[in-house]
Structure formats: C-alpha cells, structure tokens
Amino acid sequence: MNINTAIFEDLLIRIVHSSEILNILRSTVIISKK
C-alpha cells in the first residue's frame, strides 16, 4: 500500500468521525433548546 493512500484514508476516517460528532452535538443542542 502507498503511504500517501494510507494517510489519505486516515484523514477521511477522521473527517467522517468528526462530522458524526458534530451532528450528535447539534442534535443534542436542538433537543435541549426545545
């Protein structure tokens, strides 16, 4: 495997995880506002 490919995949995984966390935070904030 290419080193660049591994780094790119790692970045993609981190971005996906962070966006999931952001979505969870947003939903909890929306719920608490209601």
PyMOL Python script that loads the backbone (N, CA, C, O; Angstrom):
from pymol import cmd

cmd.read_pdbstr("""\
ATOM      1  N   MET A   1       0.851  -1.207   0.000  1.00  0.00           N
ATOM      2  CA  MET A   1       0.000   0.000   0.000  1.00  0.00           C
ATOM      3  C   MET A   1       0.877   1.244   0.000  1.00  0.00           C
ATOM      4  O   MET A   1       1.972   1.256   0.562  1.00  0.00           O
ATOM      5  N   ASN A   2       0.374   2.278  -0.638  1.00  0.00           N
ATOM      6  CA  ASN A   2       1.089   3.537  -0.696  1.00  0.00           C
ATOM      7  C   ASN A   2       0.972   4.268   0.641  1.00  0.00           C
ATOM      8  O   ASN A   2      -0.062   4.199   1.306  1.00  0.00           O
ATOM      9  N   ILE A   3       2.031   4.963   1.026  1.00  0.00           N
ATOM     10  CA  ILE A   3       1.980   5.728   2.276  1.00  0.00           C
ATOM     11  C   ILE A   3       0.964   6.858   2.142  1.00  0.00           C
ATOM     12  O   ILE A   3       0.197   7.128   3.066  1.00  0.00           O
ATOM     13  N   ASN A   4       0.966   7.519   0.978  1.00  0.00           N
ATOM     14  CA  ASN A   4       0.026   8.621   0.759  1.00  0.00           C
ATOM     15  C   ASN A   4      -1.413   8.133   0.840  1.00  0.00           C
ATOM     16  O   ASN A   4      -2.275   8.825   1.382  1.00  0.00           O
ATOM     17  N   THR A   5      -1.676   6.948   0.308  1.00  0.00           N
ATOM     18  CA  THR A   5      -3.036   6.404   0.350  1.00  0.00           C
ATOM     19  C   THR A   5      -3.461   6.160   1.795  1.00  0.00           C
ATOM     20  O   THR A   5      -4.597   6.452   2.168  1.00  0.00           O
ATOM     21  N   ALA A   6      -2.561   5.632   2.597  1.00  0.00           N
ATOM     22  CA  ALA A   6      -2.886   5.353   3.999  1.00  0.00           C
ATOM     23  C   ALA A   6      -3.183   6.652   4.740  1.00  0.00           C
ATOM     24  O   ALA A   6      -4.134   6.723   5.518  1.00  0.00           O
ATOM     25  N   ILE A   7      -2.374   7.675   4.499  1.00  0.00           N
ATOM     26  CA  ILE A   7      -2.594   8.974   5.154  1.00  0.00           C
ATOM     27  C   ILE A   7      -3.933   9.553   4.716  1.00  0.00           C
ATOM     28  O   ILE A   7      -4.683  10.082   5.536  1.00  0.00           O
ATOM     29  N   PHE A   8      -4.234   9.453   3.417  1.00  0.00           N
ATOM     30  CA  PHE A   8      -5.485   9.992   2.893  1.00  0.00           C
ATOM     31  C   PHE A   8      -6.677   9.286   3.512  1.00  0.00           C
ATOM     32  O   PHE A   8      -7.653   9.930   3.897  1.00  0.00           O
ATOM     33  N   GLU A   9      -6.602   7.958   3.611  1.00  0.00           N
ATOM     34  CA  GLU A   9      -7.699   7.196   4.214  1.00  0.00           C
ATOM     35  C   GLU A   9      -7.857   7.568   5.684  1.00  0.00           C
ATOM     36  O   GLU A   9      -8.978   7.672   6.182  1.00  0.00           O
ATOM     37  N   ASP A  10      -6.735   7.771   6.381  1.00  0.00           N
ATOM     38  CA  ASP A  10      -6.788   8.152   7.788  1.00  0.00           C
ATOM     39  C   ASP A  10      -7.481   9.501   7.938  1.00  0.00           C
ATOM     40  O   ASP A  10      -8.303   9.689   8.835  1.00  0.00           O
ATOM     41  N   LEU A  11      -7.145  10.442   7.050  1.00  0.00           N
ATOM     42  CA  LEU A  11      -7.783  11.759   7.088  1.00  0.00           C
ATOM     43  C   LEU A  11      -9.281  11.641   6.837  1.00  0.00           C
ATOM     44  O   LEU A  11     -10.083  12.272   7.525  1.00  0.00           O
ATOM     45  N   LEU A  12      -9.656  10.826   5.845  1.00  0.00           N
ATOM     46  CA  LEU A  12     -11.081  10.648   5.537  1.00  0.00           C
ATOM     47  C   LEU A  12     -11.825  10.098   6.747  1.00  0.00           C
ATOM     48  O   LEU A  12     -12.909  10.574   7.084  1.00  0.00           O
ATOM     49  N   ILE A  13     -11.243   9.100   7.396  1.00  0.00           N
ATOM     50  CA  ILE A  13     -11.890   8.500   8.567  1.00  0.00           C
ATOM     51  C   ILE A  13     -12.056   9.545   9.664  1.00  0.00           C
ATOM     52  O   ILE A  13     -13.103   9.614  10.307  1.00  0.00           O
ATOM     53  N   ARG A  14     -11.017  10.361   9.878  1.00  0.00           N
ATOM     54  CA  ARG A  14     -11.103  11.388  10.927  1.00  0.00           C
ATOM     55  C   ARG A  14     -12.183  12.403  10.600  1.00  0.00           C
ATOM     56  O   ARG A  14     -12.930  12.821  11.485  1.00  0.00           O
ATOM     57  N   ILE A  15     -12.275  12.809   9.324  1.00  0.00           N
ATOM     58  CA  ILE A  15     -13.287  13.789   8.911  1.00  0.00           C
ATOM     59  C   ILE A  15     -14.683  13.221   9.128  1.00  0.00           C
ATOM     60  O   ILE A  15     -15.571  13.913   9.627  1.00  0.00           O
ATOM     61  N   VAL A  16     -14.875  11.956   8.750  1.00  0.00           N
ATOM     62  CA  VAL A  16     -16.191  11.326   8.923  1.00  0.00           C
ATOM     63  C   VAL A  16     -16.561  11.266  10.397  1.00  0.00           C
ATOM     64  O   VAL A  16     -17.691  11.577  10.770  1.00  0.00           O
ATOM     65  N   HIS A  17     -15.600  10.861  11.242  1.00  0.00           N
ATOM     66  CA  HIS A  17     -15.878  10.759  12.669  1.00  0.00           C
ATOM     67  C   HIS A  17     -16.195  12.123  13.260  1.00  0.00           C
ATOM     68  O   HIS A  17     -17.117  12.249  14.066  1.00  0.00           O
ATOM     69  N   SER A  18     -15.439  13.153  12.868  1.00  0.00           N
ATOM     70  CA  SER A  18     -15.671  14.486  13.426  1.00  0.00           C
ATOM     71  C   SER A  18     -17.022  15.028  12.985  1.00  0.00           C
ATOM     72  O   SER A  18     -17.702  15.703  13.759  1.00  0.00           O
ATOM     73  N   SER A  19     -17.421  14.739  11.741  1.00  0.00           N
ATOM     74  CA  SER A  19     -18.724  15.216  11.265  1.00  0.00           C
ATOM     75  C   SER A  19     -19.847  14.496  12.002  1.00  0.00           C
ATOM     76  O   SER A  19     -20.886  15.093  12.285  1.00  0.00           O
ATOM     77  N   GLU A  20     -19.645  13.209  12.315  1.00  0.00           N
ATOM     78  CA  GLU A  20     -20.657  12.474  13.080  1.00  0.00           C
ATOM     79  C   GLU A  20     -20.791  13.077  14.472  1.00  0.00           C
ATOM     80  O   GLU A  20     -21.900  13.242  14.981  1.00  0.00           O
ATOM     81  N   ILE A  21     -19.647  13.407  15.089  1.00  0.00           N
ATOM     82  CA  ILE A  21     -19.667  14.015  16.422  1.00  0.00           C
ATOM     83  C   ILE A  21     -20.373  15.365  16.365  1.00  0.00           C
ATOM     84  O   ILE A  21     -21.154  15.700  17.256  1.00  0.00           O
ATOM     85  N   LEU A  22     -20.096  16.143  15.310  1.00  0.00           N
ATOM     86  CA  LEU A  22     -20.749  17.449  15.160  1.00  0.00           C
ATOM     87  C   LEU A  22     -22.253  17.280  15.034  1.00  0.00           C
ATOM     88  O   LEU A  22     -23.013  18.037  15.637  1.00  0.00           O
ATOM     89  N   ASN A  23     -22.690  16.299  14.261  1.00  0.00           N
ATOM     90  CA  ASN A  23     -24.129  16.054  14.097  1.00  0.00           C
ATOM     91  C   ASN A  23     -24.769  15.683  15.431  1.00  0.00           C
ATOM     92  O   ASN A  23     -25.871  16.137  15.742  1.00  0.00           O
ATOM     93  N   ILE A  24     -24.082  14.863  16.214  1.00  0.00           N
ATOM     94  CA  ILE A  24     -24.612  14.468  17.524  1.00  0.00           C
ATOM     95  C   ILE A  24     -24.717  15.692  18.432  1.00  0.00           C
ATOM     96  O   ILE A  24     -25.718  15.869  19.126  1.00  0.00           O
ATOM     97  N   LEU A  25     -23.685  16.534  18.426  1.00  0.00           N
ATOM     98  CA  LEU A  25     -23.709  17.740  19.254  1.00  0.00           C
ATOM     99  C   LEU A  25     -24.844  18.655  18.830  1.00  0.00           C
ATOM    100  O   LEU A  25     -25.550  19.203  19.677  1.00  0.00           O
ATOM    101  N   ARG A  26     -25.026  18.826  17.526  1.00  0.00           N
ATOM    102  CA  ARG A  26     -26.102  19.697  17.029  1.00  0.00           C
ATOM    103  C   ARG A  26     -27.459  19.165  17.461  1.00  0.00           C
ATOM    104  O   ARG A  26     -28.311  19.932  17.908  1.00  0.00           O
ATOM    105  N   SER A  27     -27.667  17.865  17.333  1.00  0.00           N
ATOM    106  CA  SER A  27     -28.968  17.284  17.689  1.00  0.00           C
ATOM    107  C   SER A  27     -29.224  17.439  19.190  1.00  0.00           C
ATOM    108  O   SER A  27     -30.359  17.689  19.595  1.00  0.00           O
ATOM    109  N   THR A  28     -28.190  17.295  20.016  1.00  0.00           N
ATOM    110  CA  THR A  28     -28.385  17.448  21.459  1.00  0.00           C
ATOM    111  C   THR A  28     -28.700  18.901  21.794  1.00  0.00           C
ATOM    112  O   THR A  28     -29.518  19.170  22.674  1.00  0.00           O
ATOM    113  N   VAL A  29     -28.060  19.840  21.102  1.00  0.00           N
ATOM    114  CA  VAL A  29     -28.332  21.262  21.339  1.00  0.00           C
ATOM    115  C   VAL A  29     -29.767  21.586  20.939  1.00  0.00           C
ATOM    116  O   VAL A  29     -30.467  22.304  21.652  1.00  0.00           O
ATOM    117  N   ILE A  30     -30.204  21.054  19.795  1.00  0.00           N
ATOM    118  CA  ILE A  30     -31.578  21.296  19.328  1.00  0.00           C
ATOM    119  C   ILE A  30     -32.578  20.716  20.329  1.00  0.00           C
ATOM    120  O   ILE A  30     -33.596  21.340  20.626  1.00  0.00           O
ATOM    121  N   ILE A  31     -32.286  19.528  20.843  1.00  0.00           N
ATOM    122  CA  ILE A  31     -33.191  18.890  21.809  1.00  0.00           C
ATOM    123  C   ILE A  31     -33.245  19.723  23.091  1.00  0.00           C
ATOM    124  O   ILE A  31     -34.322  19.901  23.660  1.00  0.00           O
ATOM    125  N   SER A  32     -32.111  20.230  23.548  1.00  0.00           N
ATOM    126  CA  SER A  32     -32.079  20.996  24.798  1.00  0.00           C
ATOM    127  C   SER A  32     -32.775  22.347  24.630  1.00  0.00           C
ATOM    128  O   SER A  32     -33.308  22.892  25.597  1.00  0.00           O
ATOM    129  N   LYS A  33     -32.773  22.895  23.407  1.00  0.00           N
ATOM    130  CA  LYS A  33     -33.462  24.172  23.172  1.00  0.00           C
ATOM    131  C   LYS A  33     -34.974  23.998  23.251  1.00  0.00           C
ATOM    132  O   LYS A  33     -35.687  24.913  23.662  1.00  0.00           O
ATOM    133  N   LYS A  34     -35.467  22.808  22.850  1.00  0.00           N
ATOM    134  CA  LYS A  34     -36.910  22.561  22.936  1.00  0.00           C
ATOM    135  C   LYS A  34     -37.288  22.386  24.385  1.00  0.00           C
ATOM    136  O   LYS A  34     -38.459  22.166  24.696  1.00  0.00           O
TER     137      LYS A  34
END
""", "prot")
cmd.dss("prot")
cmd.show_as("cartoon", "prot")
cmd.util.cbc("prot")
cmd.orient("prot")
